[in-house]
């Protein structure tokens, strides 16, 4: 894959050394998008611990619970070019973690506008501002799944592929980043997180909702599927490693343990002192329930817990191989059960669990 020209090799080495903290005259100014959310707040915390001068871009309507008062708050929107230019002024490094992560929405075009067109505007403004390096948060949703083997970075989906609006938008956005790397020298490294779990899941995410429902005893059955689960703070540390050691234009899976859903639910039950569900349901039985939930969601303007796209995704074991990130970035992850325990403790402490 073509690499962008950041200047001389010595300059690249200087950037790598400085971001590792081995020789830094002053903190770098870093902008994080999505810092009010789950993964973005973990990335911001990791950068804050390095002593960087942190800016966070949030919408006026975004929740503030995950933000730190020491950060420079920039209100704006990914589709507002002027606000992006203001937030990027003087920024050295950019972490683009903001995304519209919904597996169901009344108008799928909203997800495309937020995840693709918003990314395009942000990257164009980053180039104009002279940002030295970008870490773009993609998703394992952009990679082809193969039953019987863990997926790798070697088999990306093409634009238009993927189940549901969210996955298709992330594929399109990742292909956009690659095109800008090759065509206009965007200095971007791509990371593909699997399924983060842990504290600060304010929304919560679809996986966080599973944890809450299971810990509350409201998931008496399951389907045969699997996930790759990683502690959100380890995924955030992987973003920093990508800034420090990632190769421009390359993608890196940031994952953890490949886990069957039945085992995940059993571990949640053990952690909260409940009985694990043992009833395995065929997916076909659940499609009428999903269609009904989506109809109710359309009428009531709420997000359904079960969706037809989610069931289609569950046909595969969503297992991934993150050995490239471990080898090239020095990425490490703790056992996923620690992420479950931290997530449950956080949800309990913030009133999601009674």
The 8 nearest C-alpha neighbors of each residue, nearest first, counted from 0:
[[1, 2, 248, 249, 181, 177, 247, 180],
 [2, 0, 181, 3, 248, 180, 247, 177],
 [1, 3, 247, 248, 0, 4, 181, 180],
 [4, 2, 184, 180, 186, 5, 185, 247],
 [3, 5, 6, 184, 2, 186, 7, 185],
 [6, 4, 3, 7, 11, 186, 131, 10],
 [5, 7, 4, 10, 8, 11, 9, 3],
 [8, 6, 10, 9, 11, 5, 4, 12],
 [7, 9, 11, 10, 12, 6, 5, 13],
 [8, 10, 12, 7, 11, 13, 6, 14],
 [11, 9, 13, 7, 12, 8, 14, 6],
 [12, 10, 8, 14, 13, 9, 15, 7],
 [11, 13, 9, 15, 10, 14, 16, 8],
 [12, 14, 10, 16, 11, 15, 17, 9],
 [13, 15, 17, 11, 12, 16, 18, 10],
 [16, 14, 12, 243, 13, 18, 17, 11],
 [17, 15, 13, 19, 14, 18, 21, 12],
 [18, 16, 22, 23, 14, 20, 19, 15],
 [17, 19, 20, 15, 16, 243, 14, 242],
 [20, 18, 16, 17, 21, 243, 15, 22],
 [19, 21, 17, 18, 22, 23, 16, 49],
 [22, 20, 19, 16, 17, 23, 18, 15],
 [23, 21, 17, 20, 16, 24, 19, 18],
 [22, 24, 17, 25, 20, 21, 26, 18],
 [25, 23, 22, 26, 17, 27, 20, 21],
 [24, 26, 23, 27, 51, 50, 22, 52],
 [27, 25, 51, 52, 50, 28, 23, 24],
 [26, 28, 51, 52, 29, 91, 25, 92],
 [27, 29, 52, 90, 91, 53, 51, 26],
 [28, 30, 92, 53, 90, 93, 91, 54],
 [31, 29, 54, 93, 55, 53, 94, 90],
 [32, 30, 94, 55, 34, 95, 93, 54],
 [31, 33, 56, 97, 95, 96, 34, 55],
 [32, 34, 97, 39, 96, 35, 36, 31],
 [35, 33, 39, 40, 36, 32, 55, 31],
 [34, 36, 65, 33, 40, 66, 63, 62],
 [37, 35, 34, 39, 33, 40, 38, 201],
 [36, 38, 200, 39, 40, 199, 201, 41],
 [37, 39, 41, 40, 36, 231, 42, 235],
 [40, 38, 34, 33, 42, 41, 36, 96],
 [39, 41, 34, 43, 42, 38, 37, 35],
 [42, 40, 44, 38, 39, 43, 235, 232],
 [43, 41, 235, 39, 45, 40, 44, 46],
 [42, 44, 40, 46, 41, 45, 47, 39],
 [45, 43, 47, 41, 42, 46, 40, 48],
 [44, 46, 42, 48, 47, 43, 41, 236],
 [47, 45, 49, 43, 48, 44, 51, 42],
 [46, 48, 44, 50, 49, 45, 51, 43],
 [47, 49, 45, 46, 50, 44, 51, 43],
 [50, 48, 46, 47, 51, 45, 20, 26],
 [49, 51, 47, 48, 26, 52, 46, 27],
 [52, 50, 26, 27, 53, 49, 47, 46],
 [53, 51, 28, 27, 26, 29, 50, 54],
 [52, 54, 29, 70, 51, 28, 30, 71],
 [53, 55, 71, 30, 70, 72, 29, 31],
 [54, 56, 31, 72, 30, 73, 32, 34],
 [55, 57, 73, 32, 74, 31, 75, 72],
 [58, 56, 74, 75, 61, 55, 73, 59],
 [57, 59, 75, 61, 60, 74, 76, 56],
 [58, 60, 61, 74, 57, 75, 76, 62],
 [59, 61, 58, 62, 57, 63, 74, 75],
 [62, 60, 58, 59, 57, 63, 35, 36],
 [63, 61, 64, 35, 60, 65, 36, 66],
 [62, 64, 66, 65, 35, 61, 67, 57],
 [65, 63, 66, 62, 35, 201, 67, 199],
 [66, 64, 35, 63, 40, 67, 199, 36],
 [67, 65, 63, 64, 35, 68, 34, 40],
 [66, 68, 69, 70, 65, 64, 63, 44],
 [69, 67, 70, 66, 71, 72, 63, 65],
 [68, 70, 67, 71, 53, 66, 72, 47],
 [71, 69, 53, 68, 54, 67, 72, 55],
 [72, 70, 54, 55, 53, 73, 69, 68],
 [71, 73, 55, 54, 70, 74, 56, 57],
 [74, 72, 56, 55, 86, 75, 57, 71],
 [75, 73, 57, 58, 56, 59, 72, 76],
 [76, 74, 82, 58, 57, 73, 56, 83],
 [75, 77, 79, 78, 58, 82, 57, 74],
 [76, 78, 117, 79, 121, 83, 75, 113],
 [77, 79, 117, 76, 80, 120, 116, 113],
 [80, 78, 76, 77, 81, 82, 83, 75],
 [81, 79, 83, 82, 78, 84, 120, 77],
 [80, 82, 84, 83, 79, 85, 75, 86],
 [81, 83, 75, 85, 84, 80, 79, 86],
 [84, 82, 80, 86, 85, 81, 87, 121],
 [83, 85, 81, 87, 82, 86, 124, 80],
 [84, 86, 82, 83, 88, 87, 81, 73],
 [85, 87, 83, 84, 88, 73, 82, 56],
 [88, 86, 84, 90, 85, 83, 89, 128],
 [87, 89, 85, 90, 86, 128, 84, 83],
 [88, 90, 87, 91, 128, 28, 130, 129],
 [91, 89, 28, 87, 88, 29, 92, 130],
 [90, 92, 130, 28, 131, 29, 27, 89],
 [93, 91, 29, 132, 130, 90, 133, 131],
 [92, 94, 133, 30, 29, 31, 95, 134],
 [95, 93, 31, 134, 133, 96, 135, 30],
 [94, 96, 135, 32, 97, 136, 31, 93],
 [97, 95, 136, 33, 32, 39, 94, 98],
 [96, 98, 33, 32, 95, 39, 99, 34],
 [99, 97, 114, 100, 96, 113, 33, 110],
 [98, 100, 110, 101, 114, 113, 97, 165],
 [101, 99, 98, 165, 102, 204, 110, 205],
 [100, 102, 103, 99, 165, 104, 205, 110],
 [101, 103, 165, 100, 104, 163, 309, 308],
 [104, 102, 101, 302, 306, 105, 303, 308],
 [103, 105, 106, 107, 101, 102, 302, 110],
 [104, 106, 297, 107, 103, 300, 296, 109],
 [105, 107, 108, 104, 109, 110, 103, 164],
 [108, 106, 109, 110, 164, 104, 105, 111],
 [107, 109, 111, 110, 106, 112, 164, 113],
 [110, 108, 112, 107, 111, 106, 113, 104],
 [109, 111, 113, 108, 112, 107, 99, 114],
 [112, 110, 108, 168, 114, 115, 109, 113],
 [113, 111, 116, 109, 110, 115, 114, 108],
 [112, 114, 117, 110, 111, 115, 116, 109],
 [113, 115, 111, 98, 117, 112, 110, 118],
 [116, 114, 172, 118, 117, 111, 112, 113],
 [115, 117, 112, 119, 118, 113, 114, 120],
 [118, 116, 77, 113, 78, 120, 119, 115],
 [117, 119, 121, 115, 116, 120, 114, 122],
 [120, 118, 116, 122, 117, 121, 123, 115],
 [121, 119, 123, 117, 118, 122, 124, 116],
 [120, 122, 118, 124, 123, 119, 125, 117],
 [123, 121, 125, 119, 124, 120, 118, 126],
 [122, 124, 120, 126, 125, 121, 119, 127],
 [123, 125, 127, 121, 126, 122, 84, 128],
 [126, 124, 122, 128, 127, 130, 123, 121],
 [125, 127, 129, 123, 124, 128, 130, 122],
 [126, 128, 124, 125, 129, 123, 130, 84],
 [127, 129, 125, 126, 130, 124, 88, 87],
 [130, 128, 126, 127, 131, 125, 91, 90],
 [129, 131, 91, 125, 128, 132, 92, 90],
 [132, 130, 91, 92, 129, 186, 133, 5],
 [133, 131, 186, 92, 130, 187, 93, 134],
 [132, 134, 187, 93, 94, 92, 186, 135],
 [135, 133, 94, 188, 187, 189, 93, 242],
 [134, 136, 189, 95, 94, 133, 137, 188],
 [137, 135, 96, 190, 95, 189, 191, 134],
 [136, 138, 191, 190, 135, 173, 169, 189],
 [139, 137, 191, 140, 192, 141, 193, 136],
 [138, 140, 191, 141, 193, 142, 192, 252],
 [141, 139, 138, 142, 166, 169, 170, 161],
 [140, 142, 170, 139, 156, 155, 138, 169],
 [143, 141, 155, 156, 139, 140, 154, 144],
 [144, 142, 154, 156, 155, 145, 150, 141],
 [145, 143, 150, 142, 146, 317, 315, 149],
 [144, 146, 148, 147, 150, 143, 149, 315],
 [147, 145, 148, 315, 316, 144, 149, 317],
 [146, 148, 145, 149, 316, 318, 144, 315],
 [149, 147, 146, 145, 150, 318, 319, 144],
 [148, 150, 319, 318, 320, 151, 145, 147],
 [151, 149, 319, 144, 320, 318, 148, 145],
 [152, 150, 153, 320, 319, 154, 149, 321],
 [151, 153, 154, 155, 250, 142, 251, 252],
 [154, 152, 151, 155, 150, 142, 143, 250],
 [153, 155, 152, 143, 142, 151, 156, 150],
 [156, 154, 142, 143, 141, 153, 157, 152],
 [155, 157, 142, 141, 143, 160, 158, 154],
 [156, 158, 160, 159, 155, 170, 174, 171],
 [159, 157, 171, 160, 170, 156, 167, 174],
 [158, 160, 167, 157, 161, 171, 170, 156],
 [161, 159, 158, 157, 167, 156, 162, 170],
 [160, 162, 167, 166, 163, 159, 156, 141],
 [163, 161, 166, 308, 167, 312, 160, 164],
 [162, 164, 165, 166, 308, 167, 161, 102],
 [163, 165, 167, 166, 107, 168, 110, 162],
 [166, 164, 168, 167, 163, 102, 169, 110],
 [165, 167, 169, 161, 168, 140, 164, 163],
 [166, 168, 161, 170, 164, 169, 165, 159],
 [167, 169, 171, 111, 165, 166, 170, 164],
 [168, 170, 172, 166, 171, 167, 173, 165],
 [171, 169, 141, 167, 173, 168, 172, 158],
 [170, 172, 168, 174, 158, 169, 173, 175],
 [173, 171, 115, 175, 169, 174, 170, 168],
 [174, 172, 176, 170, 175, 171, 169, 177],
 [173, 175, 177, 171, 172, 176, 178, 170],
 [176, 174, 172, 178, 173, 177, 171, 179],
 [177, 175, 173, 179, 178, 174, 180, 172],
 [178, 176, 180, 174, 179, 175, 248, 181],
 [179, 177, 175, 181, 180, 176, 182, 174],
 [178, 180, 182, 176, 183, 181, 177, 185],
 [181, 179, 185, 184, 177, 178, 182, 3],
 [182, 180, 178, 179, 1, 184, 183, 177],
 [181, 183, 179, 180, 178, 184, 185, 177],
 [182, 184, 179, 185, 180, 181, 3, 178],
 [185, 183, 3, 180, 186, 181, 182, 4],
 [184, 186, 180, 179, 187, 183, 3, 126],
 [187, 185, 132, 3, 247, 133, 184, 180],
 [186, 188, 133, 247, 185, 134, 132, 248],
 [187, 189, 247, 134, 248, 249, 135, 245],
 [190, 188, 250, 135, 134, 249, 136, 251],
 [189, 191, 251, 136, 250, 137, 252, 135],
 [190, 192, 138, 252, 137, 139, 251, 253],
 [193, 191, 253, 138, 252, 254, 139, 190],
 [192, 194, 254, 139, 227, 253, 195, 138],
 [195, 193, 228, 227, 229, 192, 196, 226],
 [196, 194, 231, 229, 230, 228, 193, 197],
 [197, 195, 230, 231, 338, 229, 342, 339],
 [196, 198, 342, 338, 341, 231, 230, 339],
 [199, 197, 342, 345, 200, 341, 196, 346],
 [198, 200, 201, 37, 65, 345, 197, 40],
 [201, 199, 37, 203, 198, 202, 204, 207],
 [202, 200, 203, 199, 37, 36, 204, 65],
 [203, 201, 204, 200, 36, 37, 207, 208],
 [202, 204, 201, 200, 207, 208, 205, 206],
 [203, 205, 207, 206, 202, 208, 200, 100],
 [206, 204, 208, 207, 209, 203, 101, 102],
 [207, 205, 209, 208, 204, 210, 196, 194],
 [206, 208, 204, 210, 203, 209, 205, 211],
 [207, 209, 211, 205, 206, 210, 203, 212],
 [210, 208, 206, 212, 207, 211, 213, 205],
 [209, 211, 207, 213, 208, 212, 214, 206],
 [212, 210, 208, 214, 209, 213, 215, 207],
 [211, 213, 217, 215, 209, 214, 210, 208],
 [212, 214, 218, 216, 210, 215, 211, 217],
 [215, 213, 211, 216, 212, 210, 267, 271],
 [214, 216, 212, 213, 217, 211, 352, 353],
 [217, 215, 213, 214, 218, 212, 219, 273],
 [216, 218, 212, 215, 213, 219, 214, 211],
 [219, 217, 213, 220, 216, 212, 276, 221],
 [218, 220, 276, 217, 278, 216, 221, 277],
 [221, 219, 278, 276, 218, 279, 277, 280],
 [222, 220, 279, 280, 278, 261, 223, 219],
 [223, 221, 280, 279, 224, 281, 282, 220],
 [224, 222, 221, 260, 279, 225, 261, 313],
 [225, 223, 316, 313, 260, 222, 259, 315],
 [224, 226, 259, 316, 260, 317, 258, 318],
 [227, 225, 317, 258, 257, 318, 228, 259],
 [226, 228, 257, 256, 318, 193, 194, 258],
 [229, 227, 194, 255, 256, 335, 195, 226],
 [230, 228, 255, 195, 335, 254, 196, 231],
 [229, 231, 338, 196, 233, 232, 195, 197],
 [230, 232, 195, 234, 196, 233, 197, 229],
 [231, 233, 235, 234, 230, 41, 236, 42],
 [234, 232, 236, 235, 230, 231, 332, 237],
 [233, 235, 237, 231, 232, 236, 253, 230],
 [234, 236, 42, 232, 238, 237, 233, 41],
 [237, 235, 233, 239, 238, 234, 232, 240],
 [238, 236, 240, 234, 235, 239, 330, 241],
 [237, 239, 241, 235, 236, 240, 242, 234],
 [238, 240, 242, 236, 241, 237, 243, 235],
 [239, 241, 237, 243, 242, 238, 328, 244],
 [242, 240, 245, 238, 244, 239, 243, 237],
 [243, 241, 239, 240, 244, 245, 134, 238],
 [242, 244, 240, 15, 241, 18, 19, 245],
 [243, 245, 241, 328, 240, 242, 246, 15],
 [246, 244, 241, 242, 188, 243, 328, 247],
 [245, 247, 249, 248, 188, 244, 241, 2],
 [246, 248, 188, 187, 249, 2, 186, 3],
 [249, 247, 188, 2, 187, 180, 246, 177],
 [250, 248, 246, 247, 188, 189, 251, 245],
 [249, 251, 189, 190, 188, 152, 248, 191],
 [250, 252, 190, 324, 191, 253, 189, 323],
 [251, 253, 191, 321, 192, 190, 254, 324],
 [254, 252, 192, 191, 234, 321, 193, 251],
 [255, 253, 193, 229, 321, 192, 252, 227],
 [254, 256, 229, 228, 332, 227, 335, 257],
 [257, 255, 227, 228, 258, 335, 229, 254],
 [256, 258, 227, 318, 226, 228, 255, 259],
 [259, 257, 226, 225, 256, 227, 260, 263],
 [258, 260, 225, 262, 261, 224, 226, 263],
 [259, 261, 263, 225, 262, 224, 264, 258],
 [262, 260, 264, 259, 263, 265, 221, 223],
 [263, 261, 265, 259, 260, 264, 266, 258],
 [262, 264, 260, 266, 265, 261, 267, 259],
 [265, 263, 267, 261, 266, 262, 268, 260],
 [264, 266, 275, 262, 268, 263, 267, 261],
 [267, 265, 269, 263, 268, 264, 262, 270],
 [266, 268, 264, 270, 269, 265, 214, 263],
 [269, 267, 273, 265, 275, 271, 266, 270],
 [268, 270, 266, 272, 267, 271, 273, 265],
 [269, 271, 267, 268, 272, 266, 340, 273],
 [272, 270, 268, 269, 273, 214, 267, 343],
 [273, 271, 269, 270, 268, 274, 267, 214],
 [272, 274, 268, 271, 269, 275, 216, 214],
 [273, 275, 268, 276, 272, 269, 265, 216],
 [274, 276, 265, 268, 273, 277, 264, 269],
 [277, 275, 219, 220, 278, 274, 265, 218],
 [276, 278, 279, 275, 220, 219, 221, 261],
 [279, 277, 220, 276, 280, 221, 219, 222],
 [280, 278, 221, 222, 220, 277, 281, 223],
 [279, 281, 222, 221, 282, 278, 220, 284],
 [280, 282, 283, 284, 222, 279, 285, 223],
 [281, 283, 284, 285, 280, 222, 310, 286],
 [284, 282, 285, 281, 286, 287, 280, 310],
 [283, 285, 282, 281, 286, 287, 280, 288],
 [284, 286, 288, 282, 283, 287, 289, 281],
 [285, 287, 289, 288, 283, 284, 290, 307],
 [288, 286, 290, 289, 285, 291, 284, 283],
 [287, 289, 291, 285, 286, 290, 292, 305],
 [290, 288, 306, 286, 292, 305, 291, 307],
 [291, 289, 293, 287, 292, 288, 286, 294],
 [290, 292, 288, 294, 289, 293, 287, 295],
 [293, 291, 289, 295, 294, 290, 303, 296],
 [292, 294, 296, 290, 291, 295, 303, 297],
 [295, 293, 291, 297, 296, 292, 290, 298],
 [294, 296, 298, 292, 297, 293, 299, 291],
 [297, 295, 301, 293, 299, 300, 294, 298],
 [298, 296, 294, 300, 295, 299, 293, 105],
 [297, 299, 295, 296, 300, 294, 301, 293],
 [298, 300, 296, 301, 297, 295, 294, 302],
 [301, 299, 296, 297, 298, 302, 295, 105],
 [302, 300, 296, 299, 303, 297, 295, 298],
 [301, 303, 296, 304, 103, 300, 104, 293],
 [304, 302, 305, 292, 296, 293, 301, 306],
 [303, 305, 302, 306, 292, 208, 205, 289],
 [304, 306, 289, 303, 292, 309, 307, 288],
 [307, 305, 289, 309, 308, 310, 303, 293],
 [306, 308, 310, 309, 289, 286, 311, 290],
 [309, 307, 311, 310, 306, 163, 312, 162],
 [310, 308, 306, 312, 307, 311, 313, 305],
 [309, 311, 313, 307, 312, 308, 306, 282],
 [310, 312, 308, 313, 309, 314, 307, 162],
 [313, 311, 309, 310, 314, 308, 315, 162],
 [314, 312, 310, 315, 224, 311, 309, 316],
 [313, 315, 312, 311, 224, 310, 316, 223],
 [316, 314, 313, 317, 224, 312, 146, 144],
 [315, 317, 225, 224, 318, 226, 146, 313],
 [318, 316, 226, 225, 315, 227, 319, 144],
 [317, 319, 149, 227, 257, 316, 226, 150],
 [320, 318, 149, 150, 151, 321, 227, 317],
 [319, 321, 149, 151, 322, 150, 318, 252],
 [322, 320, 252, 323, 324, 254, 253, 319],
 [321, 323, 325, 324, 320, 326, 252, 327],
 [324, 322, 326, 325, 321, 327, 251, 252],
 [325, 323, 328, 327, 251, 326, 322, 330],
 [326, 324, 330, 329, 322, 323, 328, 327],
 [325, 327, 323, 324, 329, 322, 328, 330],
 [328, 326, 324, 325, 329, 323, 244, 245],
 [329, 327, 324, 330, 240, 244, 325, 326],
 [328, 330, 325, 326, 327, 331, 324, 240],
 [329, 331, 325, 328, 324, 237, 240, 332],
 [332, 330, 325, 329, 233, 333, 237, 255],
 [333, 331, 233, 255, 334, 229, 330, 230],
 [332, 334, 335, 230, 331, 337, 233, 255],
 [335, 333, 336, 337, 332, 256, 255, 338],
 [334, 336, 338, 337, 229, 228, 256, 230],
 [337, 335, 339, 338, 334, 340, 266, 263],
 [338, 336, 340, 335, 339, 334, 341, 333],
 [339, 337, 230, 197, 335, 341, 336, 340],
 [338, 340, 336, 342, 337, 341, 343, 197],
 [339, 341, 337, 343, 338, 342, 344, 336],
 [342, 340, 197, 338, 344, 339, 343, 198],
 [341, 343, 197, 198, 339, 345, 340, 344],
 [344, 342, 346, 340, 345, 341, 347, 339],
 [343, 345, 341, 347, 342, 346, 348, 340],
 [344, 346, 348, 342, 198, 347, 343, 341],
 [347, 345, 351, 343, 349, 348, 344, 352],
 [348, 346, 352, 344, 345, 350, 349, 351],
 [347, 349, 345, 346, 350, 344, 351, 352],
 [350, 348, 346, 347, 351, 345, 352, 344],
 [349, 351, 347, 352, 348, 346, 353, 345],
 [350, 352, 346, 347, 349, 353, 211, 348],
 [353, 351, 347, 350, 346, 215, 211, 214],
 [352, 351, 350, 347, 215, 346, 348, 214]]
